[in-house]
Amino acid sequence: MAMVTGLGPGSDGHATDRRRRVHSAVRFVGAPGPSRLATTEVLRASVRFAQHCERAGVDAAFVAPGAGADAFVLLGGAAAVTTSLVLGYLGAPDDQRPPALLAKHATALDVCCSGRAVLGIAAPSIVGAGREEATPDGAPDGDALGDAVEICRAMLHVPGPSYQGPRHSVQSAWNEPRVASVEPMPLALVVAAASDLSDPGVELASPPSSAQPGSGPSAHRRRVSRRPVVLAARFAELCAVGPIGLETARLETTAAVVSARSSLDAQSLAAGRERGAVRLLAIVAAGPADRQLASAAALYDAGVDGVVADLAVDCLAGDEAAGFVELFGALAARRASED
């Protein structure tokens, strides 16, 4: 029996639209060196900081792997003390949390936060036009990424999906309970560089090799290209690029953003979706608050749909992080009002 829950008391009924239209966000990441905080201290600091973000008007708080504690523990803590903040995981599946389990944990988080969750799949940088870097077992990274995206998409959209791919597979995967909402949880694709999204034209299909999400195990169709730009345009609602170094020149940033936006729009149209169906976010690398704010302003000027600022968990309890999020929230609000 399907276990579908309605939106809880913490939701205002507009969570789906809000999480698709993230304009400002922070992402909790690990410290550059060994963490000086115990796991319980990381949890307390992240929960308090999530509350501070919500009060400052920041739209979302994301967590990356390696942030001092399990990402979904931190997100669950934030879910318990916030009512409007969008919450999400932005990272790659791994052996402990393969794609189907990652999607299941995201679905459970969505129930806990009354429909405010986003799931982000991180991609490795694809080097060279049309080429994919091979992993130690000989399969290209693009296949691992493609399987992860298609499995997670199916888990968010279809009850009990089955999928057979070159790197990952699931059979009648359990993905209940889920929040009953007009549209499923948004999926985000995270890529390391805007060049991964700058694609002059890729075929939307390659030779048959796997069943599509939601189809039976014997149903074989043409497999979608595993290039990040195609996967994002076809399956995602959000695409985040970065982290972008604070030393990046403004002219280079603008050119990269314009190119990535153009490629996403072109591939979205080719996939039968509307232009702008995928919102482009830029991730600003962790660093001094004043430089992060300057980079965020430059990225808004370049035309991104939203900015994500990386913050090391060891610094969340400090005055600089608190001051940054206040100024970041105000900057994002001004830019949103100008759009």
ABEGO torsion letter per residue (X at the ends): XBBBBBBBAABAGAAAAAAAABABBBBBBBBABBBABBAAAAAAAAAAAAAAAAAAGBABBBBBBGAGBBAAAAAAAAAAABAABBBBBBBBBBAABBAAAAAAAAAAAAAAAGGABBBBBBBBBBBEBGBBBBBAAGBBAAAAAAAAAAAAAAAAABBGBBBBBAABBBBGBBAOBBBBBABBBBBBBBBABAAAABBAEBBABBBBABBBBGBBAABBBBBBBABAAAAAAAABABBBBOBBBAABBAAAAAAAAAAAAAAAAAAAAAAGBBBGABBBBBBBBBEBAAAAAAAAAAAAAAGBABBBBBBBAAAAABAAAAAAAAAAAAAAAAAAAAX
